[in-house]
Amino acid sequence: MKKTYKIDVDCANCASKMEDAAKKTEGVKDAVVNFMTLKMNVEFEEGQDHKAVMQEVLKNCKKVEDDCEIFL
């Protein structure tokens, strides 16, 4: 399953950090952050609860960029 989320981030470097953190989250097959559109596209692994996975993605993103936001 693929879903798109609106994000709030200050710079392209921070967006890159968010993308890397999302990709390393268990349950995420792939993630792409587009700084220009302020959107994150996430592809989940088969059988994962996307809501629970996205809570972990948000936690991991906050670790690398504490003022970022993902609108779930």
C-alpha distance (Angstrom), angle and dihedral (degrees) to the residues before:
residue distance angle dihedral
M1 . . .
K2 3.80 . .
K3 3.79 125.3 .
T4 3.81 134.6 177.5
Y5 3.80 122.7 -140.2
K6 3.80 130.9 -169.1
I7 3.79 112.0 -123.8
D8 3.79 137.5 -169.4
V9 3.79 115.9 -144.5
D10 3.81 132.4 149.8
C11 3.80 105.3 -138.1
A12 3.80 144.2 13.1
N13 3.81 91.9 -109.4
C14 3.81 90.3 55.2
A15 3.80 89.7 48.5
S16 3.80 89.0 53.9
K17 3.81 90.4 51.7
M18 3.81 89.6 50.9
E19 3.80 91.0 50.7
D20 3.80 92.0 51.4
A21 3.82 91.8 47.7
A22 3.81 91.7 49.3
K23 3.81 92.5 49.4
K24 3.82 90.6 53.4
T25 3.82 92.9 52.7
E26 3.79 116.1 108.5
G27 3.80 110.6 -109.5
V28 3.81 94.7 29.6
K29 3.80 115.2 112.2
D30 3.81 94.2 -177.4
A31 3.79 139.7 -14.3
V32 3.80 133.0 -167.0
V33 3.80 125.0 -172.1
N34 3.79 119.0 -159.6
F35 3.80 109.5 -161.0
M36 3.81 93.6 -170.1
T37 3.82 93.9 58.0
L38 3.83 94.6 29.2
K39 3.79 91.6 -129.2
M40 3.79 134.7 131.7
N41 3.81 119.4 -153.0
V42 3.78 112.5 -158.2
E43 3.80 127.8 -171.3
F44 3.78 112.6 -161.7
E45 3.79 127.5 -148.6
E46 3.80 115.7 -107.3
G47 3.81 114.7 -77.2
Q48 3.82 96.7 11.4
D49 3.81 123.6 138.9
H50 3.81 99.3 -120.5
K51 3.83 93.3 -157.7
A52 3.81 93.3 55.0
V53 3.81 92.0 43.3
M54 3.81 91.4 50.9
Q55 3.82 90.8 53.0
E56 3.82 86.9 57.6
V57 3.81 91.4 45.2
L58 3.81 89.5 53.8
K59 3.83 91.8 49.1
N60 3.81 91.2 49.5
C61 3.80 92.6 47.0
K62 3.82 91.1 50.1
K63 3.82 88.6 54.7
V64 3.82 91.6 60.5
E65 3.82 98.8 31.3
D66 3.80 111.8 20.0
D67 3.82 97.3 -170.7
C68 3.82 96.4 51.8
E69 3.79 121.9 109.4
I70 3.79 135.5 -158.3
F71 3.80 115.2 -162.8
L72 3.78 103.8 -139.9
